[in-house]
Amino acid sequence: MLYRLVFRARTYSRGSTKAKTAGIVARDQVSVHVLRGGITRIQFPRVRKDTGESFEYEAGQYAFLWIPTISSLEWHPFTISSSPSEAMVTFHIKGLGDWTNKLMTAASDATDTSPFDILLDGSYGNVSMEIESSLVYSHYALFSGGIGVTPMRSIHHEGYRPDIKNVHFVWSVRDRDLIQVLTDDTDLHYDVGGTTSYIPERIQDAATQNDPTSTFFSEFYLTRGERDVEAQLDHQLRSCLRYGSRPHTANILRAMGEKAKAAGNSRVAVLVCGPKPLVDGVVTASLTLSKEMDISFDIHKELFDF
């Protein structure tokens, strides 16, 4: 703790306009907004405009944030929900406890011209498999629960490759608010060689195919919601929204394993982030199917236990 408070803050000088050393998060370059569903979004340029200093990170990593206006001692880890190829570094933080609720209050009181100091320590963590190697994986199953979508969003967004055979992106969420936050976020757009690599932009395009035969197949399970024929969200995401149900992880993984076998591959990358029941279910199904199908379902898991 002493190292982080004294050495890290002095070295990076991130967040304060009073710092003598230019850092990554400059007060006049950071934006903090409260979004629907109790989400606070923090954004700042990946490359600092006045110094050219760059915040380097990899998809799926996290960073510690210290906001002195909330607490003079507390650092908290949060997943970076943007991908390294995006111009803006983004955190989506769900209000789930004392500190995060105080963050929402502070963000509500802040303005674009007068936000608060944010100090950053990171990035940390790594995905526990070589997901970027075409020699290892060309078939992927990504499972998210609730706000656990943030690392999956970063990984999926950054992971676009022309040689990918199949990606099945599965997201379970209780209500529309969190989905709406991401679909309303204009900074999600990412273009690679004329092809948008990340949903929801791709799946909001009526010309985009989204079914089990697609290279990128996305399913959003609205576990506590029903179809609203008048809602724009339901219309835009009609090809991927599933109402009042949860994903059958074993069936999804089995189908991906069969596709991998048909393509002559023996490995499937399985990434899951969310609450314990989801993570446990994906891990159990992966281990069972690895033995049953003679396919290696390699697992990277992150527990967001709320």
LINZI-V904507 format. One record per pair of residues at least 4 apart in sequence whose ideal C-beta (glycine too) atoms are under 6 Angstrom apart, sorted by the first residue. I is the first residue (numbers start at 1). GAP is how many residues later the second one is. Records with the same first field share a line. If there is no record, write none. Layout:
BEGIN
I=GAP + GAP
END
This chain:
BEGIN
2=4
3=4
4=4 + 71 + 117
7=4
8=113
9=110
12=11
13=6 + 8 + 10
14=9 + 10 + 11 + 105 + 106
15=10 + 102 + 103 + 104
16=101
17=10
22=29
24=24 + 31
25=5 + 19 + 93 + 95
27=88
29=15 + 16
30=14 + 85 + 88
31=12 + 81
32=10 + 75 + 78 + 83
33=8
34=6 + 70 + 73 + 74
35=4 + 6 + 146
36=141
37=140 + 141 + 144
38=57
39=53 + 55 + 142
40=53 + 63 + 64 + 67
41=51
42=49
43=45 + 47
44=45
45=4
46=9 + 43
47=7
48=5
55=34
57=4 + 23 + 27 + 66
59=24 + 95 + 96 + 99
60=67 + 91 + 94 + 95
61=19 + 62 + 64
62=15 + 17 + 62 + 63
63=57 + 59 + 60
64=11 + 13 + 57 + 58
65=11 + 13
66=9 + 53
67=51
68=4 + 49
69=37 + 47
70=32
76=23
78=13 + 15
79=71 + 72
81=9 + 11 + 69 + 72 + 73
82=4 + 7 + 8
83=71 + 74 + 75
85=73
88=99
92=58
93=7
94=53
95=5 + 6 + 9
96=4 + 210
110=5 + 6
127=4 + 173
128=172
129=140 + 169 + 171
130=6
131=6 + 138
134=29
137=130 + 132
138=26 + 27 + 127
139=26 + 27 + 117 + 120 + 121 + 129
140=27 + 129
141=27 + 112 + 115 + 129
142=10 + 14 + 27 + 129
143=27 + 129 + 139
144=4 + 5 + 8 + 27 + 129 + 130
145=27 + 129 + 130 + 133
146=27
148=125 + 126 + 156
149=4 + 22
151=122
152=4 + 121
153=4
155=4
156=13
157=33 + 41
160=32 + 37
165=98
166=93
167=49
168=49 + 84 + 88
169=49
170=49 + 77
171=49
172=49 + 51 + 74
173=5 + 6
174=49 + 50
175=49 + 50
176=4 + 57
180=4 + 53
183=17
189=12
190=7 + 8
191=5
192=5
196=5 + 6
199=4 + 19
200=4
202=6
203=5 + 7 + 15 + 36 + 37
204=32
209=5
210=4 + 8 + 29 + 30
212=5
218=22
219=21 + 23
220=20 + 21
221=21 + 25 + 26
222=19 + 21
223=23
225=18
226=17
227=7 + 16
228=6
237=4
249=32 + 33 + 36
250=35
253=32 + 36
254=35
256=12
257=11 + 32 + 36 + 38
260=5 + 8 + 35
267=29
268=29
269=29
270=16 + 27 + 29
271=29
272=7 + 10 + 29
273=29
274=4 + 30
275=30
276=4 + 29
279=22 + 24
283=16
286=11 + 13
289=4 + 8
290=6 + 7
END
